[in-house]
Structure formats: structure tokens, C-alpha cells
Amino acid sequence: MKAILLLALVASAFCAEDRSYMTNLIQMQAKAADAIDSGLQMLKDLKQANVDAQDKADEVNRTQEKELGEQIAELYAIAELNKQNGDECDAWKNQLNEDINTTRDNLIWIRNRRQDLQRKRVELSEQRCVANGMFIKTLKEHDEALAVIKLLREDIVGIVKEHTGQDVGFAQVKTSVQRLSAYTHLFNEEAMKAFNQLAQAQDVPDEWTEDDARAHDNDRGALELQEAEHNAAERSVATRFVDMIDKLEQHMVDSMRNLEENEIQAAMDLATWLAESEVEFDVLDRDEHALDIKQDKLAITIVAATAKCERLWTIYFESSATYHAAVEARERVRRHYMAEKARRDD
């Protein structure tokens, strides 16, 4: 009986232990299910939180993109305006430099022109002095030649009166003709040959009485020597000689008048040019004074323009740096947004 009772107690103990185990197992399974549900709910909540965070990040990103885009656009417009101001200032400065160069070139031209005028005034005055001296010398030679011609005429007339109706060899004439040898440069070369021929009581060829194109005095009025219209047989050598002297004398008178007219005209031309050069000197002085003032003003203006341009370009570079910094900042925001989005997606 005791053995049976002991077995019964043991069996009862085992049964009680099995029920406790089953109860614990069931409880553990319930807790596990609750944990899984809790985990799933947590995952669901985390996913939703991630979605919400991404939506919020998208909204923030859109707002930042808009704000940064507007800011960058404003900074770009400011930088471009500053660059335009710098370009306009450089163009102004370049124009000032061109004006300075032009003004300097004009001043150089004025000073060179003044020197040319002064040099030309000296040269023309010296040439006029030399020409005037030559004129006086030539005029004196003409006076002396006229005096010789007068004496020669008196000699011939005296000889004719002395030998009226007689043939004369005119030995005395040769001496008178020789007096003109010092002035042969004033007469036609062929005319002087005619004188020598007449002095020897020979016939004078017709071509000797024509103008000589080679004579240097022809430009003053060629000596016109024509053969006398009288019958050569009715005229003596002395008479023909006197006629030629008369023509030579008239030629000398005309030549002197021509010399005087040319000298007066040359002096008048020089005086006119000198007066015009004085007027030009006054114009050059006024222009030079005005250009000197302009050059001084430009020198001051170019200094101010250079400083202004430097300041404007400094402003531009600063604004450009600010613009590029804003662009870089936007790129950093974009990179951060994309990195966060990739993390959430993962």
C-alpha cells in the first residue's frame, strides 16, 4: 500500500510539473508574439517616421533651393552689374589715354611747326638779304653800263660829226666798245659780237641781231635787235652803231625796271608771308595754351579714373566671390540632402 501510495505521489508530482511547464511555455509563446508584434509595430513606426522625415526634408530642400536660387540670382545680377561698371570705367580710362596721346601729339606738332616757321623765317630773311645785295649790285652794274653807253654814244656822235661824208675806220670806236666788256653778262652775247664787228667796220649778219636763247638775261626781256630798215648802202657803220646803242640803252632801262619790279614783288611776298606767319604764331600759341590746360586736366582725371576703376574691380571681385560662395553653399546643401535621402532609402 505504501508503495502504491508513493508511486501515486510521484506520478502526481510529475503531472503537476508538466502542467507548470506547459503554462510557462504558453506564456513564453504569448510574450514572444507580443514582442514580435511590438517589433513589427516599431518597424512600422520607424518606417513611417522615416517617410515623414523624408517628406519634411523634401519640403526643407525645396524651400532652401528656392531661397538659395533667388539669393544666387541676386548675387549674380549684382556681380554682373559691378563687372559692367568696371568695363565702362576701363573704356573711359582708355578714352582718356587716347585723349592724352592725341593731346601730346598735337603739342609736339605745334612745337615742331613753330620751329619750322622760325627756321623758315630766318632762311627767307637771309635769302632776301642776299637777293637784295645781288639786286643792288646788278642795279649798280646797270647804272655803270648806262653811263658807258652814254659815253660811247658821245664818242660815236663826235666821230660822225668829225668825219661827215667820209669813210671812217673807227679805230676810236674799238676803245669805246672795250669799255662794255666788263658788262657783257648784262647783254646778249651775239649783240656784243655785233658791236665788235661794227667796230671793225664789217657787215653784221642778220642772225646776230636776233634774241639769243642762250643769254642768261633773256628771262628779263630779250634784247630785240633788228636790222635797220634803211638801205644798208645809205647808212654808215657809225649810224648803225648808234642805232644799236639806242636799243641797248632801252634794253638796260627796261631791264632795270624789271629788276626793280621783281625786287619790290619779292619784298612784298616776303612781307606778306611774314605777316601770315605772325598770325599763325598767334594761333599756335593759343592752341598750345589750350592743349597745355587740357593735358593738365587729363593728367589729373586719369589718376582719378585709375583709382575709380581699381575700386570698381575690387567691388566686382568681392561680389563675384560672394556669388561663387553662395553657389558652393547650395551645392553643399544639395549634397547633404542627397546623402540623407540615400541613408533613409537604405
WOQUI-V798646 format. One record per helix or strand of 3 or more residues. SS is the DSSP state (h for helix, s for strand). FROM is the first residue (numbers start at 1). TO is the last residue. If there is no record, write none. Layout:
SS_FROM_TO / SS_FROM_TO
This chain:
h_2_162 / h_171_186 / h_189_199 / h_206_209 / h_218_220 / h_232_234 / h_237_345
